[in-house]
Structure formats: structure tokens, C-alpha cells
């Protein structure tokens, strides 16, 4: 076993020995509080791709610095800073692993107050329609619920009746429009009453049904990808160990650092695998993106919590 391999194994063993103690893990990596806190902003700013965007940017930045070793020697401080970047990457991936395997609990989002209270004497049809349309947009599967089907059917019926009213009124003398308007009013009231009844039925069903987590990360079987986060952390730790070994040896430093350039595609491929896993677990591209953004938010919150006491 070579010295580099022994160094990598020792570093990994020390890092893993800290278990769920994130403060001890940061200390094992030599990460200071302000260095850890500096990761919050990039996680929060990764609004499009979430944790995937954060990881790709982190790796791209680090490997660009490694490529610079082809053209100029890196100072001891620069190598140490590079090692710190990979240490932070391993730390973040480890938090995700602990979240995925349930060691770190993700708190469910507090349910928001319903837009319309069930106790109102007569529910506002416009508010009902707006709520149902918004919910269906966020969860297309809701269309399969019978009360929702009925509400949408009644909405389509109302739209047709309104169009017919406009067409008939346009070609009817003013003195004869009263009866037409009265018929439309009666039909509209019938439609609105049906929408209210179905909305009330939907509310009863939802109150009676077992509540399920609102948080996307609590609805997905994340344990299936806990091993991937372990692999990501270990890959980053191996690069970190080589950098620190090269810095301490002070011989053949450039060659050792340039050899790490080949790890770029390997580590980025793990991020691609993570993205694919999100799609497979969630079933849709939209939910996969939501998972990535939610992970970024949870990571930022966890790091903020850790830096409060670290």
C-alpha cells in the first residue's frame, strides 16, 4: 500500500469516526466556522438547479484551479485552499447522506391555512376555482379525484353557457334579453351550487384521509440514494487527501496535482447520477427539480444551525 493510499484511508477513517456529530466532522476536516458559513449563500443562490447546481459549480471551480498547475506552480496556501474546497464538498454530501438515511431528521413544512374555511355559510366560487386550479397545476394527479373532476366539469359548463349568452345577446333585441339573462342566472346558480357541494365533499375527504408529509423530501424514498452521497463524499475526500499529501511531501507536487484532473469527470458523473436518481424516484422532471432545490434549502438551514454552535 502506497503512502498516498494510507493517507487517504486514515483521513477517511478520522472523518467517519465523527458519525452524526457534524461539528466533529468539520473539525476533522480543519474547517473553520466562517468557512462553513460561507457555503450558505451559494446554496441559497442555487435557485434553478438546487444542490446539483451548487455541486457542479463547486467542482468546476476547484478543478479549474487544479488545471492551473499545468502552467504555474501552486503555492502551499493555494493547495491548502483547494483541499479545503473538497473537504467542504465532502461535508455537504455527508449531510445529505445523513438526511437520506434518516440520521438527520428533515422537518415537515407546517401546513398552510386553507384559503377557504369550511365553516363559511356560502363559499366563494371564484376562490374555490382559483384554489382548485392552483392545486391541480402543482399536483396534476388531483384531477383524478371525483370532486375535483366535477368542479372542473362545472367550470367548463359555465364557460360554455357564458359564451352562448354573449352570442345570443348580441343578436337579440334589448327588450327581449330579460328572459335570456334570467335563464343564465338560474343555470349559473345551479353550476355554482354544484361547485360548492363538490368542494365541501373534497374537504371532508381530505380531513378524513391520513395526512401525508407536505415536504417533497419526506415523500421520496431517499434511503435508496444514501449510498450515492457516501460515494460522493469519499471521492472528494480522496482528492483532498492527495492534495494535502502533495503539499506535505514538496516533491513531485505538480505531477500529483495534475493527476487529479482525471477525477473531474468521475466526480461530475456522480452528480449526474444524483440528478438521474431524483428523476427516477420522483417520476417527473418538475418534482426532481423540486427535490434538488429542497435539498439546497435544507443544507443551507442545517449549516446555519451548525455554525450557530460551532
C-alpha positions in Angstrom: 0.0 0.0 0.0 1.4 3.4 -1.0 1.8 6.4 1.3 -0.9 8.3 -0.6 -3.4 5.4 -0.2 -2.6 5.1 3.5 -3.1 8.9 3.9 -6.5 8.7 2.2 -7.6 5.8 4.3 -6.5 7.5 7.5 -8.3 10.7 6.6 -11.5 8.9 5.7 -11.4 6.9 8.9 -11.0 10.0 11.0 -13.8 11.8 9.2 -16.2 8.8 9.5 -15.4 8.3 13.2 -17.3 11.5 13.9 -20.6 9.8 13.0 -23.6 12.2 13.1 -21.6 14.8 15.0 -21.2 17.5 12.3 -19.1 19.7 14.5 -16.6 16.9 14.9 -16.7 16.2 11.2 -15.9 19.9 10.4 -13.0 19.8 13.0 -11.7 16.6 11.4 -11.5 18.5 8.1 -10.0 21.6 9.6 -12.9 23.7 8.6 -13.4 26.9 10.5 -16.8 28.3 11.3 -16.7 31.2 8.8 -15.6 28.8 6.1 -18.5 26.6 6.8 -20.9 29.6 6.9 -19.6 30.7 3.5 -21.5 27.8 1.9 -24.9 29.0 2.9 -25.1 31.8 0.3 -24.1 29.7 -2.7 -26.7 27.1 -1.6 -29.4 29.7 -1.3 -28.4 31.3 -4.6 -28.7 27.9 -6.5 -32.4 28.6 -7.2 -32.5 26.9 -10.6 -30.7 23.6 -10.0 -30.6 23.5 -6.2 -27.9 21.2 -4.7 -27.0 19.9 -8.2 -26.2 23.4 -9.3 -24.2 24.0 -6.2 -22.2 20.8 -6.6 -21.4 21.4 -10.2 -20.2 24.9 -9.6 -18.1 23.8 -6.6 -16.4 21.0 -8.6 -15.9 23.1 -11.7 -14.3 25.9 -9.7 -12.0 23.5 -7.8 -10.8 21.6 -10.9 -10.2 24.8 -12.8 -7.7 25.7 -10.1 -6.1 22.2 -10.4 -5.7 22.8 -14.1 -3.7 25.9 -13.4 -1.0 23.7 -12.1 -0.2 22.9 -15.7 1.0 26.5 -16.3 2.3 27.6 -12.9 3.3 26.1 -9.6 0.7 26.4 -6.9 1.8 27.7 -3.5 1.3 25.8 -0.3 -1.5 28.1 0.7 -3.3 27.6 -2.7 -3.1 23.8 -2.3 -4.4 24.0 1.2 -7.3 26.2 0.0 -8.1 23.6 -2.7 -8.1 20.8 -0.2 -10.5 22.9 1.9 -12.9 23.1 -1.1 -13.0 19.4 -1.5 -13.4 19.0 2.3 -16.4 21.3 2.2 -17.9 19.3 -0.7 -17.5 16.1 1.3 -19.1 17.7 4.3 -22.1 18.8 2.4 -22.5 15.4 0.7 -22.3 13.8 4.1 -25.1 16.0 5.5 -27.2 14.8 2.5 -26.3 11.2 3.3 -27.4 11.6 6.9 -30.6 13.2 5.8 -31.3 10.4 3.3 -30.7 7.6 5.8 -32.8 9.3 8.5 -29.9 10.0 10.9 -30.7 13.8 10.5 -34.4 14.4 10.5 -36.0 16.7 7.9 -38.8 18.6 9.4 -42.1 18.7 7.6 -43.4 22.0 6.4 -46.1 23.4 8.5 -49.4 23.1 6.6 -50.7 26.4 5.5 -54.1 27.7 6.5 -56.8 26.7 3.9 -57.7 29.5 1.6 -61.4 29.0 2.4 -62.7 28.0 5.8 -65.2 25.1 5.8 -67.4 26.9 8.2 -68.3 29.8 5.8 -72.1 29.9 5.2 -71.6 30.2 1.4 -68.3 29.5 -0.1 -66.9 32.0 -2.7 -67.0 30.2 -6.0 -64.2 32.3 -7.5 -61.9 31.4 -4.6 -62.8 27.7 -4.9 -62.0 27.7 -8.6 -58.7 29.6 -8.1 -57.6 27.2 -5.4 -58.5 24.1 -7.4 -56.7 25.3 -10.5 -53.6 26.2 -8.5 -53.6 22.8 -6.7 -54.1 20.9 -10.0 -51.3 22.8 -11.5 -49.0 21.8 -8.7 -50.3 18.2 -8.5 -51.9 17.0 -11.8 -52.9 13.7 -10.1 -55.5 15.7 -8.2 -57.6 15.7 -11.4 -58.4 12.0 -10.8 -60.3 12.9 -7.6 -64.1 12.8 -8.3 -65.0 16.0 -6.6 -62.2 17.8 -8.5 -63.4 16.3 -11.7 -66.9 17.5 -11.1 -65.7 21.0 -10.2 -63.7 21.3 -13.4 -66.6 19.9 -15.5 -68.9 22.5 -14.0 -66.4 25.2 -14.7 -66.3 24.1 -18.4 -70.1 24.1 -18.4 -70.2 27.7 -17.0 -67.7 28.8 -19.7 -69.8 27.4 -22.4 -73.0 28.9 -21.0 -71.3 32.3 -20.8 -70.2 32.1 -24.4 -73.6 31.2 -25.5 -75.1 34.0 -23.6 -72.8 36.5 -25.3 -73.7 35.2 -28.7 -77.5 35.1 -28.2 -77.5 38.5 -26.5 -75.6 40.1 -29.4 -78.3 39.1 -31.9 -81.4 39.6 -29.6 -83.2 43.0 -29.3 -82.7 44.7 -25.9 -86.4 44.3 -24.9 -86.1 40.5 -25.2 -82.9 40.0 -23.3 -84.5 39.8 -19.8 -85.7 36.2 -20.1 -82.3 35.2 -21.5 -80.5 36.8 -18.6 -82.8 35.1 -16.1 -82.2 31.7 -17.6 -78.5 32.3 -17.4 -78.8 33.3 -13.8 -80.6 30.2 -12.8 -78.2 28.0 -14.7 -75.2 29.8 -13.1 -76.7 29.3 -9.6 -77.1 25.6 -10.3 -73.5 25.4 -11.5 -72.2 27.3 -8.5 -74.2 25.2 -6.1 -72.7 22.0 -7.6 -69.1 23.5 -7.3 -69.7 24.3 -3.7 -71.1 20.8 -2.9 -68.1 19.1 -4.6 -65.6 21.4 -2.8 -67.2 20.6 0.5 -67.0 16.9 -0.4 -63.3 17.3 -1.2 -62.7 19.0 2.1 -64.5 16.2 4.0 -62.4 13.5 2.2 -59.2 15.3 2.9 -60.0 15.8 6.6 -60.8 12.1 6.9 -57.8 10.9 5.0 -54.5 10.2 6.8 -52.2 13.2 6.5 -49.1 12.7 4.5 -45.9 14.9 4.6 -46.0 18.1 2.6 -42.2 18.2 2.2 -41.1 16.7 -1.0 -38.0 15.1 0.7 -40.3 13.2 3.1 -42.4 11.8 0.3 -39.5 10.3 -1.6 -37.6 7.1 -0.5 -34.3 8.9 -0.1 -32.6 5.9 1.6 -32.2 4.4 -1.8 -29.6 7.1 -2.7 -27.8 7.4 0.7 -25.0 5.2 -0.8 -24.5 7.7 -3.6 -23.9 10.5 -1.2 -21.4 8.3 0.6 -19.6 7.7 -2.7 -19.6 11.5 -3.5 -18.1 12.3 -0.1 -15.5 9.6 -0.3 -14.5 10.7 -3.8 -14.0 14.3 -2.6 -12.1 13.1 0.4 -9.7 11.1 -1.7 -8.9 14.3 -3.8 -8.4 16.3 -0.6 -6.0 13.7 0.8 -3.9 13.7 -2.3 -3.7 17.5 -2.2 -2.6 17.5 1.4 -0.1 14.7 0.8 1.4 16.6 -2.2 1.6 19.8 -0.1 3.5 18.0 2.7 5.8 16.0 0.5 7.0 19.0 -1.5 8.4 16.6 -4.1 6.6 15.7 -7.3 3.9 18.1 -6.2 2.9 19.3 -9.7 2.6 15.7 -11.1 0.4 14.6 -8.2 -1.9 17.6 -8.6 -2.2 17.3 -12.3 -3.0 13.6 -12.0 -6.1 14.7 -10.0 -7.5 16.4 -13.1 -8.7 13.0 -14.3 -11.0 12.9 -11.2 -13.1 15.8 -12.6 -15.3 13.7 -14.8 -15.6 11.0 -12.2 -17.0 13.3 -9.6 -19.2 15.2 -12.0 -20.6 11.9 -13.2 -21.7 11.2 -9.6 -23.7 14.5 -9.7 -25.3 13.4 -13.0 -26.2 10.1 -11.3 -27.8 12.0 -8.5 -29.8 14.0 -11.0 -31.0 10.8 -12.7 -31.9 9.3 -9.3 -34.1 12.3 -8.5 -36.0 11.8 -11.7 -36.4 8.0 -11.2 -37.5 8.4 -7.6 -39.9 11.3 -8.1 -41.3 10.3 -11.5 -41.4 13.8 -13.1 -38.8 16.4 -14.1 -40.6 19.0 -12.1 -40.6 17.0 -8.9 -36.9 16.1 -9.5 -36.1 19.8 -9.7 -38.1 20.4 -6.6 -36.1 17.7 -4.8 -32.8 19.4 -5.8 -34.0 22.9 -4.7 -35.4 21.5 -1.4 -32.1 19.8 -0.6 -30.2 23.0 -1.2 -32.6 24.8 1.2 -32.3 22.0 3.9 -28.5 22.0 3.6 -28.3 25.8 4.0 -30.6 25.6 7.1 -28.5 22.8 8.6 -25.2 24.6 8.0 -26.7 27.8 9.6 -27.7 25.7 12.6 -24.3 24.2 12.9 -22.4 27.5 12.6 -24.5 28.9 15.5 -22.9 26.5 17.9 -19.7 25.6 16.1 
